[in-house]
Amino acid sequence: MPFQATRTVRFSDCDPAGIVFFPQYLVMLNGFVEQWFDEALGIRYATLIGARRLGLPTVRLEVDFTAVSRHGDLLRLQLEVEKLGRSSLVLRHEVRAADAGDELRLRARQVLVCTSLASHRVQALPDDVRAAIQALESH
């Protein structure tokens, strides 16, 4: 079952044409991944970055923009794990219009890699992160 949340398109998300400026979708997805860690995995993302000094940079991102979103639209974001590797994680995202017939607005595939913020080298995903993801996948 995908992790889901809703988000309203803000004025600051939009370009002068009144639609979501495409890089703002990427900002939304980044915040949504943090929310997924906090709420679905039960692991504070801020603690991973801060106290634990782990990075999860995006190393690959494929995005299809399928329809425009406007200021005030209510969006439903959803995320599913496609693949869990030793040090990487592949996520599938969809953004749909929660208030306009469930129209698909964006589809994305994102690859995150776990790194040490001290050395900036790839490292294995921590055991607690792996266990939390595997627990979600088993439901």
Helices and strands as residue ranges (DSSP letters): E 3-8, G 11-13, H 22-35, I 36-41, H 45-49, E 54-55, E 58-65, E 74-84, E 88-97, E 104-113, E 115-116, H 127-137
